[in-house]
Amino acid sequence: MPKNEARLNRINEELKKEISNIINFELKNSNITGMISVTKVKITPDLKYAKVYVSILNSKNIKETLAGLKKSAGFIRSELARRINLRNTPEIIFELDDSMEYGER
């Protein structure tokens, strides 16, 4: 299975890069505030779902920003479909990555 693993890692990296771009330059949702960085993307082996870990800094309201991202998941997914050539674009699940805060503690 290592060959498949390499492919998944490549896809993860590609998704991470594109999702970052989409969030930072394309999204126009007023609830999404602060600096959002995509720290990690983990796609399921069947390529159906992608867990996107985001860290949110300087946000007015982290919960609201995360909710805004979840609302925009459909838009982000359709943008991904245009940019990345995969047979089916994975469904995006946003998770808050609190490893940054954890590291500060």
Protein Blocks (a to p, Z undefined) as FASTA:
>chain_A
ZZmmmmmmmmmmmmmmmmmmmmmmmpccfklgcjdddfbdcddfklmaccdddddehifb
lmlmmmmmmmmmmmmmmmmmmmpccfbacdddddddfklmmmmZZ
